[in-house]
């Protein structure tokens, strides 16, 4: 009724217009789903954090599997599934308070029982590669549903760092128990994205997990990881718009990214190393001069000019190195300089060993162009001192699988690095180390590195790592080559990306 007392009668046309407007408002077409396509330099191996070993697998896990704690770009530990932690007075226990209301992708609750299951699975699953990382964890107590205590057999300051990576990634106990060693075929975790599909060497697809505890921080509905080993092809796909982010832009391609108005780049100095790894005791393929005589390995190292490798392959953008710790790392030993190339001394060592030249060596490498370029330069250098290197390029995960079986003489790949120094050395060179495919074993090295795990004082720890490194640089199961920087390329519209020195692609607060 109007204020004048006359009734208002809308026309039929007006009624139809209002109805149409209401219908449009109530049934508007949904906004287009946002997807993100990420180009990886390799195809990950098994998607089980307890079995996995590839760097690119860790990138996928960053979106798929939440960890107890995470690491900032400044290498500080921060809460994730655990909200706080406290060391026992004797350094032999570590108690975590857990985040309430967290669910796994199958709807199962995350709680202290789940943490206990995960730690025990990482320690006992026959296929687990995490055993040596958390070997000091003797038992796990469920204090209450949201409190869990790790009891250590010895004081071990490295445990916190290990739990900020794959050892601390939580899988659904129900799904893992049902699948056993095949869990990686359809992983069930609690991360912001859940597993949808995998086609080997083609793609891994994750979809938004609607019940994630921090879902508001994630903008994309679907994440597709595409393994593209050829860095030139990877960059071409980014430039054409078929990819949104790529990892490991070649140093030689940075100028192309910076010169493209539609792209931008980000970089961070890495934590890890690249090395040439020698099979010294893993089966019949170790039975050759390089595998059996450290003098031959020393001669091989003396064939190398690390500075020249850096200049020729990387335009000087990486850091040559002969240790598991990068030059800027506080645990790098300045008193152990990089040896200069010395062809005469290399030949003298070969003569002393009584080995005829040319010494035949097969080196397996990734089929990625960078790996091939590195090894072609090394091949040429080593030829001058009496080595005849045959190069075998293969898919990255295949190379790792062959390494586990001992089906290699030497291989070339690296380690993305860890915030704690133990993570760059212990698993590779201790007798039962989970990443020691070359089966190097020196009880003195084991003793030194095990002691380093018990020391809280950085200076005391550094002395141990220096002592171990001095032995390793004589025995040379690994010939360290260089330390790389992580370089990412991405579309200009990508916002919120933070470069981390661990090389991971964290999608929290990233928009595009």
MISELUM-615731 format. One line per field, with one value per residue (C-alpha): chain; x, y, z; residue in one letter. Coordinates in nm, 2 decimals. Example, Ala and Ser with C-alpha at 12.3 -4.5 7.8 and 13.67 -1.06 7.14 Angstrom:
// residues 2
cadena: [A;A] .
px: [1.23;1.37] .
py: [-0.45;-0.11] .
pz: [0.78;0.71] .
residuo: [A;S] .
// end
This chain:
// residues 512
cadena: [A;A;A;A;A;A;A;A;A;A;A;A;A;A;A;A;A;A;A;A;A;A;A;A;A;A;A;A;A;A;A;A;A;A;A;A;A;A;A;A;A;A;A;A;A;A;A;A;A;A;A;A;A;A;A;A;A;A;A;A;A;A;A;A;A;A;A;A;A;A;A;A;A;A;A;A;A;A;A;A;A;A;A;A;A;A;A;A;A;A;A;A;A;A;A;A;A;A;A;A;A;A;A;A;A;A;A;A;A;A;A;A;A;A;A;A;A;A;A;A;A;A;A;A;A;A;A;A;A;A;A;A;A;A;A;A;A;A;A;A;A;A;A;A;A;A;A;A;A;A;A;A;A;A;A;A;A;A;A;A;A;A;A;A;A;A;A;A;A;A;A;A;A;A;A;A;A;A;A;A;A;A;A;A;A;A;A;A;A;A;A;A;A;A;A;A;A;A;A;A;A;A;A;A;A;A;A;A;A;A;A;A;A;A;A;A;A;A;A;A;A;A;A;A;A;A;A;A;A;A;A;A;A;A;A;A;A;A;A;A;A;A;A;A;A;A;A;A;A;A;A;A;A;A;A;A;A;A;A;A;A;A;A;A;A;A;A;A;A;A;A;A;A;A;A;A;A;A;A;A;A;A;A;A;A;A;A;A;A;A;A;A;A;A;A;A;A;A;A;A;A;A;A;A;A;A;A;A;A;A;A;A;A;A;A;A;A;A;A;A;A;A;A;A;A;A;A;A;A;A;A;A;A;A;A;A;A;A;A;A;A;A;A;A;A;A;A;A;A;A;A;A;A;A;A;A;A;A;A;A;A;A;A;A;A;A;A;A;A;A;A;A;A;A;A;A;A;A;A;A;A;A;A;A;A;A;A;A;A;A;A;A;A;A;A;A;A;A;A;A;A;A;A;A;A;A;A;A;A;A;A;A;A;A;A;A;A;A;A;A;A;A;A;A;A;A;A;A;A;A;A;A;A;A;A;A;A;A;A;A;A;A;A;A;A;A;A;A;A;A;A;A;A;A;A;A;A;A;A;A;A;A;A;A;A;A;A;A;A;A;A;A;A;A;A;A;A;A;A;A;A;A;A;A;A;A;A;A;A;A;A;A;A;A;A;A;A;A;A;A;A;A;A;A;A;A;A;A;A;A;A;A] .
px: [0.00;0.15;0.15;-0.12;-0.35;-0.35;-0.25;0.05;-0.01;0.31;0.28;0.32;0.63;0.79;0.70;0.87;1.18;1.20;1.16;1.43;1.66;1.59;1.66;1.99;2.10;2.01;2.14;2.44;2.70;2.98;3.31;3.56;3.77;4.12;4.39;4.77;5.01;5.37;5.65;5.89;6.24;6.18;5.90;5.88;5.93;5.67;5.43;5.48;5.68;5.83;5.96;6.03;6.36;6.33;6.35;6.05;5.85;5.90;5.76;5.44;5.43;5.44;5.08;4.97;5.11;5.12;5.41;5.44;5.65;5.78;6.08;6.09;6.31;6.54;6.55;6.35;6.11;5.74;5.42;5.22;5.03;5.21;5.14;5.43;5.71;5.93;6.25;6.30;6.56;6.81;6.75;6.61;6.25;6.05;5.68;5.44;5.11;4.89;4.65;4.29;4.02;4.26;4.13;4.30;4.17;3.97;3.79;3.99;4.10;4.45;4.56;4.84;4.76;4.81;5.15;5.25;5.15;5.34;5.67;5.65;5.57;5.87;6.09;5.96;5.82;6.07;6.08;6.11;6.40;6.34;6.48;6.82;6.67;6.48;6.69;6.72;6.34;6.31;5.94;5.64;5.39;5.04;5.00;4.65;4.46;4.65;4.98;5.25;5.60;5.90;6.14;6.50;6.76;7.02;7.01;6.96;6.92;6.86;6.51;6.33;6.48;6.39;6.03;6.02;6.05;5.94;5.99;5.73;5.47;5.16;4.98;4.63;4.69;4.38;4.48;4.84;4.76;4.53;4.77;5.10;5.40;5.16;5.03;5.21;4.98;4.70;4.84;4.60;4.75;4.61;4.75;4.56;4.53;4.43;4.54;4.33;4.53;4.88;5.00;5.36;5.60;5.31;5.12;5.02;4.69;4.58;4.24;4.15;4.07;3.76;3.82;4.18;4.24;4.39;4.19;4.13;4.50;4.49;4.34;4.35;4.10;4.34;4.72;4.87;5.24;5.40;5.74;5.94;6.31;6.41;6.46;6.42;6.09;5.99;6.06;5.89;5.57;5.59;5.63;5.34;5.11;5.08;5.25;5.21;5.53;5.85;6.13;6.50;6.52;6.87;7.11;7.16;6.79;6.74;6.79;6.51;6.27;6.36;6.33;5.97;5.71;5.47;5.71;5.91;6.16;6.25;6.57;6.72;7.06;7.01;7.10;7.23;7.49;7.55;7.79;7.93;7.85;8.08;7.95;8.21;8.04;7.69;7.71;7.91;7.91;8.14;8.41;8.62;8.92;8.71;8.49;8.77;9.06;9.04;9.35;9.16;8.88;9.13;9.28;8.93;8.87;9.21;9.09;8.82;8.83;8.52;8.55;8.55;8.24;8.06;8.16;8.10;7.77;7.62;7.77;7.92;7.59;7.65;7.91;8.18;8.22;8.39;8.18;7.82;7.77;7.75;8.02;7.79;7.67;7.82;7.92;8.13;8.50;8.71;9.02;8.94;8.98;8.86;9.16;9.29;9.30;9.62;9.66;10.01;9.93;9.62;9.83;10.08;9.81;9.69;10.04;10.09;9.77;9.90;9.59;9.61;9.46;9.22;9.01;8.66;8.38;8.01;7.83;7.45;7.29;6.94;6.82;6.78;7.00;7.18;7.30;7.42;7.60;7.78;7.89;8.01;8.25;8.36;8.40;8.63;8.84;8.88;8.99;9.31;9.41;9.33;8.96;8.73;8.38;8.07;7.76;7.43;7.13;6.80;6.48;6.56;6.34;6.48;6.84;6.75;6.59;6.90;7.11;6.92;6.98;7.35;7.31;7.56;7.93;7.89;7.60;7.55;7.28;7.24;7.06;6.83;6.97;6.83;6.84;7.03;7.38;7.31;7.05;7.32;7.56;7.45;7.21;7.46;7.77;7.69;7.70;7.32;7.23;6.90;7.04;7.38;7.33;7.71;7.73;8.03;8.10;8.36;8.29;8.50;8.27;7.97;8.10;8.18;7.85;7.65;7.83;7.75;7.38;7.41;7.58;7.38;7.68;7.73;8.11;8.14;7.92;8.12;8.44;8.28;8.15;8.50;8.66;8.41;8.45;8.83;8.80;8.53;8.75;9.02;8.78;8.56;8.25;8.10;8.28;8.11;8.09;7.89;7.60;7.31;7.07;6.70;6.56;6.19;6.01;5.64;5.37;5.37;5.02;5.14;5.14;5.25;5.52;5.80;6.14;6.27;6.63;6.50;6.36;6.00;5.70;5.47;5.13;5.01;4.89;4.98;4.73;4.72] .
py: [0.00;0.34;0.64;0.80;0.50;0.37;0.01;-0.06;-0.32;-0.41;-0.48;-0.83;-0.72;-0.59;-0.91;-1.12;-0.90;-0.93;-1.30;-1.33;-1.12;-1.34;-1.66;-1.52;-1.42;-1.76;-1.98;-1.78;-1.99;-2.09;-1.92;-2.11;-2.35;-2.23;-2.47;-2.45;-2.64;-2.69;-2.82;-3.06;-3.15;-3.52;-3.77;-3.84;-4.20;-4.36;-4.12;-4.26;-4.03;-4.32;-4.49;-4.19;-4.04;-3.79;-3.41;-3.36;-3.61;-3.37;-3.09;-3.29;-3.39;-3.02;-2.99;-3.35;-3.44;-3.21;-3.24;-3.20;-2.89;-2.68;-2.46;-2.09;-1.94;-1.84;-2.21;-2.17;-2.44;-2.34;-2.52;-2.73;-3.03;-2.98;-2.65;-2.66;-2.89;-2.93;-3.12;-3.32;-3.20;-3.47;-3.42;-3.77;-3.69;-3.46;-3.39;-3.24;-3.07;-3.14;-2.93;-3.01;-3.08;-3.21;-3.48;-3.71;-3.72;-4.03;-3.86;-4.03;-3.81;-3.69;-3.74;-3.87;-4.23;-4.14;-3.98;-4.30;-4.51;-4.30;-4.29;-4.67;-4.73;-4.51;-4.72;-5.07;-5.07;-5.29;-5.05;-4.74;-4.50;-4.30;-4.55;-4.40;-4.05;-4.14;-4.43;-4.26;-4.27;-4.57;-4.55;-4.33;-4.26;-4.13;-3.89;-3.78;-3.75;-3.43;-3.49;-3.73;-3.80;-3.94;-4.12;-4.13;-4.39;-4.11;-3.73;-3.65;-3.28;-3.38;-3.53;-3.20;-3.13;-3.48;-3.43;-3.11;-3.33;-3.67;-3.84;-3.59;-3.63;-3.79;-4.06;-4.20;-4.50;-4.67;-4.63;-4.71;-5.03;-5.15;-5.08;-5.18;-5.12;-5.03;-4.72;-4.49;-4.59;-4.40;-4.19;-4.06;-3.77;-3.46;-3.18;-2.90;-3.11;-3.48;-3.73;-3.76;-3.93;-4.03;-4.13;-4.23;-3.99;-3.78;-3.61;-3.61;-3.45;-3.32;-3.17;-2.93;-3.10;-2.93;-3.02;-2.90;-2.71;-2.42;-2.43;-2.05;-2.01;-2.21;-2.06;-2.33;-2.61;-2.84;-2.88;-3.07;-3.16;-3.24;-3.40;-3.24;-3.33;-3.11;-2.77;-2.60;-2.77;-2.68;-2.32;-2.32;-2.46;-2.18;-1.91;-2.06;-2.05;-2.43;-2.41;-2.16;-2.24;-2.43;-2.53;-2.54;-2.29;-2.33;-2.05;-1.99;-1.93;-1.67;-1.39;-1.53;-1.53;-1.18;-1.06;-1.20;-0.94;-1.22;-1.40;-1.34;-1.54;-1.62;-1.77;-1.90;-2.04;-2.41;-2.63;-2.93;-3.06;-3.24;-3.53;-3.82;-4.13;-4.44;-4.80;-4.93;-5.23;-5.28;-5.61;-5.72;-5.39;-5.24;-5.49;-5.25;-5.03;-4.72;-4.90;-5.10;-4.86;-4.52;-4.41;-4.44;-4.24;-3.98;-3.97;-3.92;-3.62;-3.47;-3.49;-3.23;-2.85;-2.76;-2.39;-2.47;-2.69;-2.40;-2.15;-2.38;-2.53;-2.27;-1.94;-1.91;-1.89;-2.19;-2.26;-2.52;-2.75;-3.05;-3.10;-3.19;-2.84;-2.53;-2.27;-2.03;-2.31;-2.27;-2.64;-2.60;-2.65;-2.37;-2.57;-2.82;-2.63;-2.75;-2.94;-2.79;-3.00;-3.19;-3.43;-3.53;-3.63;-3.82;-4.02;-4.09;-4.23;-4.46;-4.58;-4.64;-4.85;-5.06;-5.02;-5.02;-4.72;-4.63;-4.72;-4.80;-4.64;-4.63;-4.33;-4.33;-3.99;-3.83;-3.77;-3.40;-3.17;-3.03;-3.37;-3.46;-3.13;-3.18;-3.53;-3.44;-3.19;-3.44;-3.70;-3.48;-3.38;-3.74;-3.86;-3.66;-3.86;-4.20;-4.26;-4.37;-4.27;-4.42;-4.21;-4.38;-4.14;-4.27;-4.15;-4.02;-4.26;-4.55;-4.44;-4.43;-4.78;-4.92;-4.75;-4.93;-5.26;-5.19;-5.19;-4.91;-4.83;-4.46;-4.22;-3.85;-3.68;-3.46;-3.39;-3.10;-3.04;-3.02;-2.74;-2.96;-3.07;-3.43;-3.45;-3.38;-3.66;-3.93;-4.12;-4.12;-4.25;-4.45;-4.83;-4.87;-4.53;-4.53;-4.34;-4.52;-4.70;-4.73;-4.93;-4.74;-4.85;-4.71;-4.77;-4.46;-4.24;-4.40;-4.33;-3.96;-3.89;-4.07;-3.86;-3.54;-3.61;-3.59;-3.25;-2.93;-2.70;-2.59;-2.57;-2.92;-3.05;-2.87;-3.04;-3.38;-3.30;-3.17;-3.49;-3.71;-3.50;-3.54;-3.92;-3.91;-3.70;-3.96;-4.26;-4.07;-4.27;-3.94;-3.68;-3.35;-3.12;-2.81;-2.64;-2.51;-2.22;-2.30;-2.09;-2.08;-1.93;-1.83;-1.63;-1.27;-1.30;-1.55;-1.37;-1.47;-1.72;-1.73;-1.87;-2.12;-2.25;-2.61;-2.57;-2.66;-2.50;-2.40;-2.30;-2.14;-1.78;-1.82;-1.68;-1.67] .
pz: [0.00;-0.10;0.13;-0.08;-0.02;-0.37;-0.43;-0.65;-0.93;-1.12;-1.49;-1.63;-1.81;-1.49;-1.30;-1.58;-1.55;-1.18;-1.20;-1.45;-1.24;-0.93;-1.14;-1.27;-0.92;-0.77;-1.05;-1.18;-1.36;-1.12;-1.15;-1.36;-1.15;-1.10;-1.19;-1.17;-1.40;-1.27;-1.49;-1.31;-1.42;-1.35;-1.28;-0.91;-0.78;-0.55;-0.38;-0.04;0.19;0.37;0.05;-0.17;-0.24;-0.53;-0.50;-0.73;-0.52;-0.23;-0.44;-0.49;-0.12;-0.02;-0.15;-0.08;0.27;0.56;0.80;1.17;1.13;0.84;0.77;0.69;0.42;0.71;0.82;1.13;1.24;1.25;1.34;1.09;1.22;1.55;1.71;1.96;2.08;2.39;2.45;2.77;3.01;2.91;2.54;2.50;2.45;2.23;2.30;2.04;2.09;1.79;1.59;1.67;1.40;1.13;0.89;0.65;0.29;0.37;0.66;0.93;1.22;1.27;1.63;1.85;1.75;1.39;1.47;1.66;1.36;1.11;1.31;1.37;1.00;0.89;1.12;1.04;0.68;0.50;0.20;0.42;0.34;0.65;0.90;0.93;0.96;1.28;1.41;1.75;1.81;2.04;2.11;2.08;2.36;2.32;2.61;2.52;2.19;2.10;2.27;2.16;2.30;2.11;2.33;2.20;2.26;2.26;2.26;1.89;1.79;1.42;1.49;1.46;1.12;1.00;1.11;0.90;0.59;0.47;0.81;0.95;0.67;0.80;0.60;0.68;0.91;0.77;0.41;0.47;0.67;0.39;0.10;0.26;0.03;-0.25;-0.06;-0.30;-0.59;-0.42;-0.14;0.13;0.34;0.51;0.29;0.12;-0.20;-0.24;-0.49;-0.80;-1.08;-1.19;-1.54;-1.51;-1.69;-1.80;-1.51;-1.14;-1.06;-0.72;-0.63;-0.35;-0.02;0.11;0.47;0.50;0.83;0.64;0.32;0.30;0.23;-0.10;-0.41;-0.67;-0.73;-0.92;-0.94;-1.22;-1.21;-1.55;-1.57;-1.86;-1.83;-2.12;-1.97;-2.32;-2.37;-2.01;-2.07;-2.41;-2.24;-1.99;-2.26;-2.46;-2.16;-2.12;-1.78;-1.50;-1.30;-1.38;-1.15;-1.22;-1.49;-1.65;-1.55;-1.92;-1.97;-1.69;-1.94;-2.16;-1.86;-1.76;-2.12;-2.16;-2.05;-1.96;-1.72;-1.40;-1.21;-0.85;-0.70;-0.38;-0.30;-0.23;0.07;-0.11;-0.35;-0.68;-0.69;-0.88;-0.68;-0.71;-0.65;-0.41;-0.26;-0.40;-0.60;-0.89;-1.07;-0.80;-0.91;-1.12;-1.05;-0.98;-0.73;-0.56;-0.53;-0.37;-0.55;-0.88;-0.74;-0.62;-0.97;-1.11;-0.88;-0.98;-1.34;-1.27;-1.28;-1.09;-1.17;-1.54;-1.51;-1.34;-1.61;-1.91;-1.80;-1.56;-1.68;-1.33;-1.14;-0.92;-0.65;-0.71;-0.40;-0.26;0.05;0.13;0.27;0.05;0.10;0.29;0.52;0.87;0.87;0.55;0.65;0.51;0.60;0.33;0.00;-0.34;-0.50;-0.82;-1.13;-1.15;-1.45;-1.36;-1.01;-1.13;-1.38;-1.10;-0.88;-1.16;-1.22;-0.84;-0.84;-1.13;-1.34;-1.72;-1.91;-2.05;-1.74;-1.86;-1.65;-1.72;-1.56;-1.55;-1.55;-1.59;-1.94;-1.85;-2.07;-1.76;-1.64;-1.99;-2.03;-1.69;-1.78;-2.13;-1.98;-1.71;-1.98;-2.17;-1.86;-1.74;-2.08;-2.04;-1.73;-1.86;-1.81;-2.09;-1.97;-2.13;-2.06;-2.01;-2.00;-1.85;-1.68;-1.34;-1.13;-1.33;-1.25;-0.88;-0.90;-1.07;-0.80;-0.53;-0.70;-0.75;-1.12;-1.19;-1.17;-1.11;-1.14;-1.13;-0.93;-0.63;-0.31;-0.25;0.10;0.45;0.71;0.96;0.84;0.94;0.65;0.39;0.50;0.74;0.52;0.23;0.39;0.71;0.67;0.69;0.56;0.37;0.07;0.06;-0.27;-0.32;0.01;0.14;0.50;0.73;1.11;1.20;0.99;1.15;1.49;1.42;1.25;1.52;1.79;1.59;1.63;2.01;2.03;2.07;2.05;1.68;1.72;1.86;1.58;1.31;1.44;1.40;1.04;0.95;1.08;0.88;0.57;0.58;0.58;0.31;0.08;0.10;0.04;-0.21;-0.24;-0.35;-0.55;-0.48;-0.78;-0.71;-0.52;-0.72;-0.68;-0.73;-1.01;-1.09;-1.38;-1.37;-1.53;-1.44;-1.29;-1.02;-0.69;-0.34;-0.44;-0.18;-0.28;-0.03;-0.01;0.00;-0.35;-0.26;-0.43;-0.14;-0.26;0.06;-0.02;-0.39;-0.63;-1.01] .
residuo: [X;X;X;X;X;X;X;X;X;X;X;X;X;X;X;X;X;X;X;X;X;X;X;X;X;X;X;X;X;X;X;X;X;X;X;X;X;X;X;X;X;X;X;X;X;X;X;X;X;X;X;X;X;X;X;X;X;X;X;X;X;X;X;X;X;X;X;X;X;X;X;X;X;X;X;X;X;X;X;X;X;X;X;X;X;X;X;X;X;X;X;X;X;X;X;X;X;X;X;X;X;X;X;X;X;X;X;X;X;X;X;X;X;X;X;X;X;X;X;X;X;X;X;X;X;X;X;X;X;X;X;X;X;X;X;X;X;X;X;X;X;X;X;X;X;X;X;X;X;X;X;X;X;X;X;X;X;X;X;X;X;X;X;X;X;X;X;X;X;X;X;X;X;X;X;X;X;X;X;X;X;X;X;X;X;X;X;X;X;X;X;X;X;X;X;X;X;X;X;X;X;X;X;X;X;X;X;X;X;X;X;X;X;X;X;X;X;X;X;X;X;X;X;X;X;X;X;X;X;X;X;X;X;X;X;X;X;X;X;X;X;X;X;X;X;X;X;X;X;X;X;X;X;X;X;X;X;X;X;X;X;X;X;X;X;X;X;X;X;X;X;X;X;X;X;X;X;X;X;X;X;X;X;X;X;X;X;X;X;X;X;X;X;X;X;X;X;X;X;X;X;X;X;X;X;X;X;X;X;X;X;X;X;X;X;X;X;X;X;X;X;X;X;X;X;X;X;X;X;X;X;X;X;X;X;X;X;X;X;X;X;X;X;X;X;X;X;X;X;X;X;X;X;X;X;X;X;X;X;X;X;X;X;X;X;X;X;X;X;X;X;X;X;X;X;X;X;X;X;X;X;X;X;X;X;X;X;X;X;X;X;X;X;X;X;X;X;X;X;X;X;X;X;X;X;X;X;X;X;X;X;X;X;X;X;X;X;X;X;X;X;X;X;X;X;X;X;X;X;X;X;X;X;X;X;X;X;X;X;X;X;X;X;X;X;X;X;X;X;X;X;X;X;X;X;X;X;X;X;X;X;X;X;X;X;X;X;X;X;X;X;X;X;X;X;X;X;X;X;X;X;X;X;X;X;X;X;X;X;X;X;X;X;X;X;X;X;X;X;X;X;X;X;X;X;X;X;X;X;X;X;X] .
// end
